[in-house]
Amino acid sequence: MRHLLTFFLLLSFTLYYNIAFSSNLKVVVTIKPIHSLVASITEGILEPELLGYATSAHNYILKPSDASNLESSDVIFYVDDNLETFVQTFAKNNKELVQLSKAINLLPTRPHSFSRKITHIKDEKDLHIWLSPENAKSMILSVSATLSNIDKENSHRYNSNATKAIKKIDQEVKEIMKELNDFKNQKYIVTHDAYQYFEKYFGLNHPSAILFIEEDSYIGMRSLMKLKKIMKEENVKCIFAHSQEDSIKPNALSNDAKMVVLDPIGSDIEPGKDAYLAIINNIAQNFKSCFVE
């Protein structure tokens, strides 16, 4: 009797799994925001895997477990060869590598500087593309098209999920836009320039009014005095740091300015289909919390 019960339990689990996830396709995604977009498209069809790093793809050293996942995958979704430099190592065995930046109009990087002079670094692109909801929608369409082409049996479900995901982004972003509407003329300092896609989409201040601190550099006395002067002249009240460690530096600039940490990757947010909008909303709320008197 016990063996019979065990058999039926295993059978039930197998049937449930096959119903819940109807594709054997193995999909791997490199960073959490993109993983969230992919998960919203594959919901009920398959569970995409996320690589092990939680904070950033910058200078990431591939772990053996991640290498194994990439090696055994059918599809890899990633941002750009210049961000996830390790991905091309796995371009073999008919594996589908999808570089999502190809579907995006990339913005040039803005130099980190102690001055207000804006000069572009030739040919270098800003790869924080997910911070524009418009880009996110473009990537959703690219992911849906790729998966539909590979897994034709579930193409209608991928397309349906993509439509729902885009609709949800439109609805939630509309509310965020209203919340940020009163802060479009605010000026601020960032210690890591990851947010120009976000700024442009939500209509925040023009980049020429943003002051930069080189992320890993020492702020000398001359530069510190220059920055303090700019802050006073332009009435800068907000400093946005990239991490708690990074926030030590802006504290030296002004006792009057607020300091808030922004997280473009969602380090503390649970991975999954809801993570993307949680990341965007958290950034918006942190901008707002600093701007509010």
N, C-alpha and C positions, 0 to 999 in steps of 0.2 A: 504493500500500500504506500509506504514511504517513497519507494522508487518511482511509483506511478505519479505521486504528487510532485516529486522533483522534476519528472519528465514534463508534466503539464506546465509547471512554473517556467522551465527553460523554454518551452514552446511558446508560451505567452510572451515572454521577454523578447524572443526572436521575432515574433510577429509584430510586437509593438515597435521594435527597433526598425524593422523593415517598413512599417507604415510611417513612423515618425521621420526617418531618414531614408528617402527612396533613391539615393544616388551613392555609388561607391567611389565617386570622384574624391580625390584627396586634394584639398585646397589649403595653401599656406599663405599667410599674410604677414608682412614684416612689422608694421607698427599699429598701435591700438586704434587710432582714429580711422585708418583705412580698414582694419579688421572689422570695426563696427559697421561700416558701410557695406562691406561684403556680407557680414552676418545678417543684415537686414534683407538682403537679396536671397540668401540661401536658406532663410528660415523655413523649417519644415521639410527641407530637402537634404541638406547636409550641414555639418558643423565645421566651419573653417578653423584652422589652427593658427594661433598667434605665436610668433617667436618669443623667446624668453626675456628679452630686455624690457624694462618697464619705463625707462625715462627717455632715451633718445637713440636715434640711429647714428648720430655723430660719433665717429671713432669706435664703433661697436666691434668687439672681438667676438667672433662666432664661437658659441659653445658647441661641444660635441652633440648634445641633444638637438640643438637647432639645425646643425649640419645634417643630422640623420633625417629630421623632418623634411628639410629642403630636398635632400637626395631622393626620398621616397614619394615626393609630391607629384601630382599631375599638373597642377597649375600653381604659379606663384604670382601674387599681386604685390607690387611694390611701387614706391614713389618714383625713384629715378636712379640711374646708374651712378650718378655723382653723390647720392646720399647713401644708398645701400650698395656699397662697392663690391660686396661679396656675392651678390646674386648671380652675376654672369658666370661664376664658377660652376653653377649647376645647370648651365644651358646645354643639355644633352638628353638623349633617349626620348626624343619627341616631347619633351617637357614644354609646357606653355608658360613663357615668362611675359608678364604683362606690365609694362612700364607705364603707369597711369599719367605721368607728367606729359606724355605725348598728346593727350587730349585737352591739355590746358594751355592757355595763353600765359606763359611764365613772365613774371615781373623781374627786372634786373635787381640784384642786391643793392642795398644802400650801404655806404661805408660807415663803419663805426668810427666816430671822430669826436674830438673835444671841441670842434668848432661847429658853426651853423652852415658851413659851406657843404653843399651836397654835390659830390662827384661820383659817378657810377664806375664800378669796377668792370672793365671790359669783358663781355661774354659770360660773366658769372651770374647765375640765376638764383632767385629765392625759391627754395623748394618746400616751404611751409604751405603747400598749396591747399591742404585740407581746411585751412582756417577761413576760407571763403565758402559759404554755403552754396554759391553758384558753381564753384569748382567741384564741390562734393556731389552735386546733382549730375554734373558731367561724368564724374568717375563712376557713379551708380549706373549710368547708361552704358559705359564702357565695360564694366564688370558684368552686367546683365547680358550684353551682346556676346561677350566672350564665353560665358558659361552656357548660354543658349545654343551657341554654335558647337560646343564640345559635347554637351549633354542635351541633345535635341528632344529626348523624351520628356524632359522637365522644362523645356523652354518657356511654355506658357506660364508656368509657376514663377520662374525667375522674372519674367516680364511683369507679371502681376505684383510680385513683391517689390520690384523696382518702382512701379507706379505709386504704390502705397508709401514707400520710403520717401520719395520726392514730395508727395503731398504732405507728409508729416513734417518734413524740413520746412516747407513753405509756411505751414501753419505756425510752427513754433518760432521761426525766425521773424515772422511778422510781429510777434509780441516783443521779441528782443529789440527789434528796430524801434518800436515805440519807447521802450525804456531808455535807449541810448540817444534818442532824438534831441534831448535838452543839453547834451554834452559835446556837440560837434565842434565847438570852438575851443575846447580845453587844450592846453599845451602841457607836455609832459616829457619826462626822460625815460628811456628804456636802457637796460643793461645788456639786452640780447634782442637783436632786431628780427623777431620772428613774426611780427604781427601786421605787416603791411597789407596782406590779403584781407585780413579781418577789418583793418581800418578802412580800406577802400570800399569794401562791401557795405559796411554799416555807416559810412559817411563821416568817420571821425577825422580829426584834424589832418590837414595836408602834410605830407612828409617833411616839407621844408621847415616846419615849425617844431619838428621832433629833434631832441638833443640826444646825442649818443655817448655811451661809455663803452670803450672796448672791453669785452667780457672778461678777458684774463689779464688785463693790463693794470699796472700800478698807477694810481692817480697822483701825479706830482703836485707840488705846491702851486706852481704856475698854472697848471691846468685846473686845479681845484678852485683857485681864485677866479679864473675865467668862467668856469661853470657857474659859480655862485653869482657872478655878475649877470650872466645870461638869465639865470633863474629869476633874479630880481627884476631885470628889465622886462621879461616876458611873463612875469607873474606865474611861474611854474610852481604848481602845488602838489604834483604827483610824480612819484618815481616808481617805475615798474621794474622789479627785479626778476631774474630768471629762476632763482632758487633761494632758499634761506641762507646758504653760504654766500651767495652773490650779494645778498641784501646788506651785508656788512659794509660794503663799499659806499653805497649811496647814503648811508646814515651820516657819513662825514660831510655831505654836501650842505645839508640844511636841517635845522631843528624844526623848521616850520612846515616842510613838505611831508606829505604822507608817503609811506613806503608800502607797496603791495606786491606780493609774489604772483606772477602769472605762470600758468602751466599749459604750454601748447600741446602736450602729448597726453594729458590726463593720467598722470602717474598714480594717483590715488583713486581713480575711478575704475569700477569693476568692468572688465572687458565684456563685450556683447553688443547686441544691436542698438541698445540705448546709449552707449558710451559716447558716440559722436556728438549728439545734441547736448549731452551733459557737459562735454568739454567746451563747446561753444558757449553754452549758458554760463558756465563757471567763469570763463574769461570775461564775458559781458558783465556779470555781477561784480567781478573784481575791478573792472574799469569804473563801473558806476559807484562802487563803495568808496573809491578814492576821490572821485570827482565831487561827490555830495559833500557839501559844507558840514 
